Amino acid sequence: MTLANYTTQQTYYSSYFAGLEPMTEDELQVFLRQWILDTDEVEFQRIQEFATAKRKHCKFKEGDFFRFKIDRTHYGYGRILLDIAKLKKSGVKFWDILMGKPLVISVYHIVTENPEVDTQELSQLKSCPSQFIMDNRFYYGEYEIVGNAPLPENVDYPIMYGRSISGTDRNKIMFQRGRFYHEIPLEGNTLIGECDFKNNGVGFGLYINKNILEECIEADSNEPYWAKKKGHDLRNPLYENELAKVLEQMENM
C-alpha cells in the first residue's frame, strides 16, 4: 500500500518500506480502518498539506546528510556520497552503464522517532552498503537535506566489474569504484567469476526497509542486508575470493 502524490512526486507512506508483508483485500480493509483510528488531528493536517502541496525542485550535493520517513512515526538517515551526473560532466573517466542521473548514497544504522538527529552523531554510526539511486527523491524533496560535511577518505562505493558492453569495443574488462576507473584488454586476461558483477542496477528508492535496518542494528552488522540482497555485488562477503582476485588483477595492470 502506497500513499503518494503524483503532483509533487513524493511518497507519504509505503507499507513495504515500513516492513509490512503484502496484504490481501480483507487485510487491507482492516489496515485502513486502523489507519483512520490512529490518525490524530496533527497527522490529519500533515496529510492534507501533503495532498495539496506544490511540486518543488531542491538542490543537493555530495556530503549531504538526508532524512527520510520509514513509516508514520519513524525516520531514517543517510548520506550522499557521489553525484554520478556531476562526475561525468567534469570529464572524469567513468564506465557509463548507469541509467538516468544516479547518486551513490548510504543509509545509517538508525531507526528513530527523532526528526532532528545531529549530523555529528550520524557520522559515528555504521552504514548499510552504499547503493546507486536515481536523484528523483532528492530533486523533488522527499528525502530532506539536514546538513553537510566533508566526506571521509574511506568511503564505501559500489563496485562495477565486467566485460565492456559497447557494441563497437567489446574486448575490454572494465572496473569502476567511486572515482577510480580502470580498464584492461580482454585479450591475455581472464574475466573473473562466473557471475555478472557489473552491478549497474539503479532504482528510484532505497534498497532497504524497516525490517532490514532493524536487523542490521540488532546484529551490529550488515550481514542481514547481504542475506537479502539480490544480484551479484563484489562487496558481498559471499564473493570475498572473487573480490580479492579482481583487485589483484586491476592493481597489477
C-alpha positions in Angstrom: 0.0 0.0 0.0 1.4 3.3 -1.1 0.1 6.8 -0.2 1.7 9.2 -2.7 1.2 12.5 -4.6 1.7 12.5 -8.3 1.9 16.2 -8.5 4.8 16.5 -6.0 6.4 13.2 -6.9 6.6 12.3 -3.2 5.5 9.3 -1.1 3.9 9.8 2.3 3.8 6.1 3.3 4.8 2.8 1.9 3.8 -0.4 3.6 6.7 -2.3 2.0 9.2 0.4 3.3 7.5 0.1 6.7 8.4 -3.6 6.7 4.8 -5.0 6.3 4.0 -8.1 4.3 1.8 -7.9 1.3 -1.9 -7.7 2.2 -5.0 -9.4 0.9 -8.0 -7.3 0.2 -9.6 -8.1 3.6 -6.3 -7.4 5.4 -6.1 -4.1 3.6 -9.6 -3.1 4.8 -8.5 -3.9 8.4 -5.3 -1.9 7.9 -7.2 1.1 6.5 -9.7 1.1 9.4 -6.8 1.0 11.9 -5.0 3.8 9.9 -8.0 6.1 10.4 -8.3 5.3 14.1 -4.6 6.1 14.6 -4.8 9.4 12.7 -4.9 12.3 15.1 -5.6 15.9 14.2 -1.9 16.7 13.8 -1.3 13.9 11.3 -4.5 14.6 9.5 -3.3 18.1 8.9 0.0 16.8 7.6 -1.8 14.5 5.2 -3.9 17.4 4.0 -0.8 19.5 3.4 0.8 16.6 1.6 -2.2 16.2 -0.6 -2.4 19.9 -1.6 1.4 20.6 -1.8 3.0 22.1 -4.9 5.9 20.4 -6.8 9.3 21.8 -5.8 12.8 21.3 -7.0 15.6 21.0 -4.4 19.4 21.2 -4.5 21.7 18.6 -3.1 25.4 17.8 -3.2 28.0 15.3 -2.2 28.5 15.1 1.6 24.8 16.0 2.3 23.1 14.2 5.2 19.5 13.4 4.5 16.4 12.3 6.4 13.6 10.1 5.1 10.4 8.7 6.6 10.3 5.0 7.3 6.7 4.8 8.5 4.2 7.1 10.2 6.4 7.8 13.2 9.9 6.7 12.4 12.8 8.3 10.5 15.9 7.0 8.9 19.0 9.0 7.8 21.6 8.7 5.1 24.4 10.4 3.2 25.0 11.4 -0.4 28.5 10.0 -1.3 28.8 10.7 -5.1 26.9 12.6 -7.8 27.4 10.5 -10.9 26.0 13.1 -13.3 28.3 15.8 -11.9 31.2 13.4 -12.0 30.7 12.7 -15.7 30.2 16.4 -16.6 33.6 17.1 -15.0 35.3 14.9 -17.6 36.4 12.2 -15.2 36.7 8.8 -16.9 33.7 6.7 -16.0 32.2 3.4 -17.1 28.9 4.9 -18.3 26.5 2.0 -17.9 24.1 3.5 -15.4 20.7 4.9 -16.5 19.3 8.3 -15.5 21.0 10.7 -13.2 22.2 8.4 -10.4 23.7 9.2 -7.0 25.6 7.0 -4.7 24.1 7.0 -1.2 24.4 5.1 2.1 21.9 4.6 4.9 22.9 4.8 8.5 22.1 2.1 11.1 19.3 4.1 12.8 15.5 3.9 13.1 14.3 6.7 15.3 11.3 8.9 16.1 13.6 11.9 16.4 13.5 14.1 13.2 16.4 16.2 14.4 19.3 13.8 14.9 22.6 15.7 15.0 24.9 15.1 12.0 27.9 14.6 14.2 26.0 11.7 15.9 25.1 10.3 12.5 28.7 10.3 11.2 29.7 8.0 14.0 27.1 5.3 13.1 27.7 2.3 10.9 26.1 2.4 7.4 24.5 -0.2 5.2 26.4 -0.8 1.9 26.2 2.1 -0.4 23.9 1.9 -3.5 23.0 3.7 -6.7 19.7 5.6 -6.7 18.0 7.9 -9.1 18.2 11.5 -7.9 14.3 12.0 -8.1 13.6 11.7 -4.4 16.2 14.4 -3.6 15.3 16.6 -6.5 11.6 16.7 -5.5 12.4 17.0 -1.8 11.1 13.7 -0.4 14.5 13.0 1.1 15.2 16.1 3.1 18.8 17.5 3.4 19.7 18.2 7.0 23.3 19.1 6.9 26.6 18.8 5.0 30.2 17.9 5.9 33.3 16.8 4.0 33.3 13.1 3.3 35.9 10.8 4.9 38.6 9.2 2.8 37.4 5.6 3.3 34.1 5.9 1.6 32.3 2.7 0.6 31.5 2.9 -3.1 29.7 0.3 -5.2 31.9 -1.8 -7.5 31.2 -2.4 -11.1 33.3 -5.0 -12.9 32.8 -6.9 -16.1 33.3 -7.0 -19.8 32.6 -3.9 -21.9 29.0 -3.8 -23.2 30.0 -1.5 -26.1 28.9 -2.9 -29.4 32.0 -1.4 -31.1 34.6 -2.2 -28.4 33.8 -5.4 -26.5 37.3 -6.5 -26.0 37.9 -4.8 -22.6 37.5 -5.6 -18.9 36.2 -2.6 -17.0 36.4 -1.7 -13.3 34.7 1.3 -11.6 34.8 2.1 -7.8 33.8 5.6 -6.9 36.0 8.0 -8.9 38.5 5.2 -9.7 38.2 3.8 -13.2 40.4 1.2 -14.9 40.2 -0.9 -18.0 42.4 -3.7 -19.3 42.3 -5.6 -22.6 40.3 -8.8 -22.7 43.0 -10.5 -24.7 45.5 -12.0 -22.4 43.4 -11.5 -19.3 40.6 -13.6 -17.6 37.2 -12.2 -16.7 37.0 -13.2 -13.1 34.0 -15.0 -11.7 31.1 -16.9 -13.1 28.6 -14.2 -12.1 27.7 -10.9 -13.7 29.4 -8.3 -11.4 28.5 -5.2 -13.4 26.2 -4.2 -10.5 24.7 -1.4 -12.6 21.1 -1.5 -11.4 19.6 1.8 -10.4 16.2 2.2 -8.7 14.1 5.1 -7.7 14.0 4.2 -4.0 16.3 2.8 -1.3 17.1 -0.9 -1.3 16.2 -1.2 2.3 13.2 -1.3 4.6 12.5 -1.0 8.3 12.9 -4.8 8.9 16.3 -4.9 7.3 17.5 -1.8 9.0 16.4 -3.1 12.5 18.1 -6.5 11.8 21.3 -4.8 10.9 21.2 -2.6 14.0 20.5 -5.6 16.3 23.3 -7.6 14.7 25.6 -4.6 14.6 26.5 -5.8 11.2 25.5 -5.7 7.5 25.0 -9.5 7.3 21.2 -9.2 7.4 21.4 -6.8 4.4 23.6 -9.1 2.4 21.4 -12.1 3.2 18.5 -10.4 1.5 20.4 -8.5 -1.3 19.6 -9.7 -4.8 22.1 -9.6 -7.6 25.9 -10.1 -7.5 27.8 -7.5 -5.6 31.5 -8.0 -5.2 31.4 -6.4 -1.8 29.2 -9.2 -0.5 31.2 -11.4 1.7 30.0 -14.3 -0.4 32.3 -13.1 -3.1 35.3 -12.4 -1.0 37.6 -14.6 -3.1 36.4 -13.1 -6.4 36.9 -9.5 -5.0 40.5 -10.3 -4.0 41.3 -11.6 -7.5 39.6 -8.6 -9.2 41.6 -6.1 -7.1 44.8 -8.0 -7.7 44.1 -8.1 -11.5 43.5 -4.3 -11.6 46.5 -3.4 -9.4 48.9 -5.5 -11.5 48.0 -3.8 -14.8 
